[in-house]
Amino acid sequence: MTIIFGTMSSKGGAGKSTIAKLIAGEYALNDDSRVLLVDSDPSQNVQAWWMQCGEKGQQPENIDFVSALQTKALDDLMLRKADYGAIIIDTAGRDSVILKNILDYVDVVLTPVQAAKREIDAMSKAIEIVDAYNESHSKAVKHFIIRTRVTAINQRSNEYRFIRQYVEEINKHGYRSRLLDAELVERNIYREIENGYGTVQMQQLTDPVKKARIEVMRLMAEIERHLAVRTLEAA
């Protein structure tokens, strides 16, 4: 069964593209199914990365890539979604046609958030959008929030603590967005792969890369655990 992820944040630079690549790279390790990575962000940052990877002979194996900036393009992709084990759609960091309609396609929305007011405001907006969609369409699109670019300094900030407090408070009022325990630390390797060096999973296992790999594996394990709960509930 194909699992479809979509990133969502109205704040550019929050870490959406990084999350999309990390998850695509992790699913690509499964030789039994292919992964489709979709760039639906008009800035086309993922496409630029993909092209650089090709120029350097570093395009990831087991991943297909396509740019889809119109709803019709995504409609066409969904017709062959059974060809893939996972589809990851990176959306715009601002309002766009696909950002507004992404919930029609996905099973899971991933929202990155950093310990800063604008990112927290964007997280709040994403929570409201997903909740309103599920309510009006009688659906249960999962919404996972991931803290990104975490440092020892911002872990001590009021903004960092507020993220969990905010999500816990809205959950008391019926919202079902989930803040994941796994988080992404600010790491050089996440920035380095932007220059066309494939995915984190393709890098030589130096100590810094090992730490990043363990971090991503923990993130994926937590996501898969919550998805397994969803599957059991549906059954």
C-alpha positions in Angstrom: 0.0 0.0 0.0 1.4 3.4 -1.0 1.9 6.0 1.7 1.8 9.6 0.6 3.5 12.4 2.5 3.2 16.1 2.0 5.2 18.9 3.6 3.3 22.0 4.8 4.5 25.3 6.2 3.7 28.8 5.1 7.2 29.8 6.3 9.9 29.3 3.7 13.2 27.9 5.0 11.6 26.0 7.8 13.1 22.7 6.7 10.4 21.2 4.4 12.8 20.2 1.6 15.3 18.7 4.0 12.6 16.5 5.6 11.3 15.4 2.2 14.8 14.3 1.1 15.6 12.6 4.4 12.4 10.6 4.3 12.8 9.7 0.6 16.3 8.6 1.2 15.2 6.3 4.1 12.4 4.7 2.2 14.7 4.2 -0.8 16.7 1.7 1.3 13.9 -0.7 0.8 14.7 -2.5 -2.4 11.2 -4.0 -2.6 9.5 -0.7 -3.7 10.5 2.6 -5.3 10.1 6.1 -4.0 8.7 9.1 -5.8 9.9 12.5 -4.8 7.7 15.3 -6.0 8.7 19.0 -6.1 5.5 21.1 -6.0 7.3 24.3 -4.7 7.5 27.1 -7.3 11.0 27.8 -6.0 12.0 24.3 -7.3 14.8 23.8 -4.8 14.4 20.1 -4.8 14.6 20.0 -8.6 17.8 22.1 -8.5 19.2 19.6 -6.0 18.2 16.7 -8.1 19.8 18.1 -11.2 23.0 18.9 -9.3 23.0 15.3 -8.1 22.8 14.1 -11.7 25.6 16.3 -12.8 27.8 14.8 -10.1 26.7 11.3 -10.6 25.1 11.2 -7.2 21.4 10.7 -7.9 19.9 8.3 -5.4 19.0 4.8 -6.4 15.5 3.6 -6.1 14.1 7.2 -6.2 12.2 8.7 -9.1 11.8 12.5 -9.3 9.2 14.7 -10.9 8.3 18.4 -10.8 4.5 19.0 -10.5 3.4 22.6 -10.1 -0.2 22.2 -11.1 -3.0 20.2 -9.6 -3.5 18.4 -12.9 0.0 17.1 -12.7 -0.6 15.7 -9.3 -3.8 14.1 -10.5 -1.9 12.3 -13.2 0.7 11.1 -10.7 -1.9 9.7 -8.4 -3.1 7.5 -11.3 0.1 5.5 -11.0 0.7 5.8 -7.3 0.6 2.0 -7.0 4.0 1.9 -8.7 5.5 3.3 -5.5 5.8 2.3 -1.9 6.1 5.9 -0.8 5.5 9.3 -2.4 6.8 12.5 -0.8 5.5 15.8 -2.0 7.4 19.0 -1.1 5.0 22.0 -1.3 5.5 25.7 -1.4 6.5 27.8 1.6 3.7 30.2 0.8 0.2 30.0 -0.5 -0.2 28.2 -3.8 -2.8 26.2 -5.6 -1.1 22.9 -4.7 -0.5 23.9 -1.1 -4.3 24.5 -0.7 -5.2 21.2 -2.3 -2.4 19.0 -1.0 -4.7 17.4 1.5 -6.7 15.8 -1.2 -3.7 13.6 -2.0 -1.8 12.8 1.1 -2.1 10.4 4.1 0.3 12.4 6.3 1.3 16.0 6.5 4.7 16.9 7.9 5.2 20.4 9.3 8.7 21.5 10.3 9.0 24.1 13.1 12.0 26.0 14.5 12.2 27.7 17.8 11.2 31.1 16.5 7.9 33.1 16.4 7.3 33.1 12.6 7.9 29.4 12.4 5.6 28.8 15.3 2.9 31.0 13.7 3.3 28.9 10.5 2.9 25.7 12.5 -0.2 27.0 14.1 -1.6 27.9 10.6 -0.9 24.4 9.4 -2.6 22.8 12.4 -5.7 24.8 11.7 -5.7 24.0 7.9 -5.4 20.2 8.5 -8.0 20.2 11.3 -10.5 22.2 9.2 -9.9 19.9 6.2 -10.4 16.7 8.2 -13.6 18.2 9.8 -15.1 19.3 6.5 -14.2 16.2 4.6 -14.7 13.6 7.3 -11.2 12.4 6.8 -8.3 11.6 9.1 -5.2 13.0 7.4 -2.3 12.6 10.0 -0.4 15.7 10.9 3.1 15.3 12.4 5.1 18.3 13.6 8.9 18.0 13.6 11.3 20.3 15.4 14.1 21.2 13.0 17.5 22.9 13.2 17.6 22.3 16.9 20.7 23.5 18.8 21.8 23.4 22.4 21.1 27.1 22.7 17.6 27.2 21.3 16.6 24.1 23.3 16.9 26.4 26.3 14.7 29.1 24.7 11.2 30.0 25.7 10.1 29.5 22.0 11.4 25.9 22.1 9.5 25.1 25.2 6.4 26.8 23.9 6.1 24.5 20.9 5.3 21.5 23.1 3.1 23.5 25.4 1.1 24.9 22.5 0.5 21.5 20.9 -0.5 19.9 24.2 -2.9 22.7 24.8 -4.7 22.5 21.5 -4.9 18.7 21.8 -7.0 19.3 24.9 -9.4 21.2 22.6 -9.8 18.4 20.1 -7.0 19.0 17.6 -5.2 15.9 16.7 -1.9 17.2 15.4 1.1 15.4 17.0 4.4 16.9 18.0 7.0 14.1 17.4 9.6 13.4 20.1 12.2 12.8 17.4 13.8 16.1 16.2 16.4 17.2 13.7 19.5 18.8 15.1 21.3 21.5 13.2 24.0 19.5 11.3 26.5 20.3 8.6 25.6 17.2 6.7 22.1 18.3 6.1 23.4 21.5 4.5 26.2 19.7 2.5 23.9 17.4 0.6 22.1 20.5 -0.8 25.0 20.9 -3.2 24.2 17.8 -5.1 25.7 15.0 -3.0 22.7 12.8 -2.9 21.0 11.8 0.3 22.3 11.4 3.8 21.8 7.7 3.5 24.4 7.7 0.6 27.2 9.3 2.5 30.3 7.6 3.9 29.7 6.6 7.5 31.8 9.1 9.4 30.8 9.9 13.0 28.8 13.0 12.0 26.9 11.0 9.3 26.3 8.2 11.7 24.7 10.6 14.2 22.5 12.0 11.4 21.5 8.5 10.2 20.5 7.5 13.7 18.5 10.7 14.1 16.6 10.1 10.8 16.0 6.4 11.7 14.5 7.5 15.0 12.3 9.9 13.2 11.1 7.3 10.7 10.5 4.7 13.5 8.3 7.1 15.3 6.4 8.0 12.2 5.9 4.3 11.3 4.7 3.6 14.8 2.0 6.2 14.6 1.0 5.0 11.1 0.7 1.4 12.4 -1.7 2.7 15.0 -3.7 4.3 12.2 -3.8 1.1 10.2 -5.0 -0.9 13.2 -7.7 1.6 13.9 -8.9 1.4 10.3 -9.0 -2.4 10.4 
